[in-house]
Amino acid sequence: GATPTDPDGDGYYEDLNANGRVDYDDVVTYFDNMENEQMQANAAYYDYNDNGRIDYTDLIDLFNQVE
């Protein structure tokens, strides 16, 4: 798959499908991979609310960043 990117430079990967923007496909990708070993191993890049884990609040945060 594509390597996620950090389009706004905040240290978090929001562009999960690496198409250059944050869109609904990224939200779907996040949801589908929340339990993924690779994503869990790099949780700091996907833990948008800084609570130490990947959870549905992070998913909602990503959804709210879609333009």
C-alpha positions as CSV (number, residue, x, y, z in Angstrom):
1,G,0.0,0.0,0.0
2,A,0.8,3.7,-0.1
3,T,2.9,5.2,2.6
4,P,0.8,7.7,4.7
5,T,1.8,11.3,4.7
6,D,1.5,14.3,7.0
7,P,0.2,17.1,4.7
8,D,-0.1,19.8,7.4
9,G,3.3,19.0,9.0
10,D,1.8,18.5,12.5
11,G,3.6,15.2,13.1
12,Y,0.5,13.1,12.5
13,Y,-0.4,11.1,9.4
14,E,-3.8,12.2,8.1
15,D,-3.3,11.4,4.4
16,L,-3.4,7.6,4.8
17,N,-3.8,6.8,1.1
18,A,-1.0,9.2,0.1
19,N,-3.0,11.0,-2.6
20,G,-1.9,14.5,-1.4
21,R,-5.1,15.4,0.5
22,V,-7.2,14.4,3.5
23,D,-10.4,12.9,2.1
24,Y,-13.1,10.4,3.0
25,D,-11.0,7.6,1.7
26,D,-8.5,8.3,4.4
27,V,-11.3,8.0,7.0
28,V,-12.4,4.7,5.6
29,T,-8.7,3.5,5.5
30,Y,-8.3,4.6,9.1
31,F,-11.4,2.7,10.2
32,D,-10.4,-0.5,8.2
33,N,-6.9,-0.5,9.7
34,M,-7.4,0.6,13.4
35,E,-6.4,-2.9,14.5
36,N,-3.7,-3.3,12.0
37,E,-0.3,-4.3,13.5
38,Q,1.6,-1.7,11.5
39,M,-0.7,1.1,12.5
40,Q,-0.7,0.0,16.2
41,A,3.1,-0.2,16.2
42,N,3.2,3.5,15.0
43,A,0.2,4.7,17.1
44,A,1.9,8.0,17.9
45,Y,1.4,9.1,14.3
46,Y,-2.3,8.3,14.3
47,D,-3.3,9.2,17.9
48,Y,-4.6,12.7,17.1
49,N,-6.0,13.3,20.6
50,D,-2.8,12.1,22.4
51,N,-4.4,9.7,24.7
52,G,-1.9,6.9,24.0
53,R,-4.0,4.7,21.8
54,I,-5.8,4.6,18.5
55,D,-9.5,4.9,19.1
56,Y,-12.8,6.1,17.6
57,T,-12.2,9.7,18.9
58,D,-9.1,9.8,16.6
59,L,-11.3,8.5,13.7
60,I,-13.8,11.4,14.4
61,D,-10.9,13.9,14.6
62,L,-9.7,12.7,11.2
63,F,-13.2,12.9,9.8
64,N,-13.4,16.5,10.9
65,Q,-10.2,17.3,9.0
66,V,-11.7,16.3,5.7
67,E,-12.1,19.3,3.4
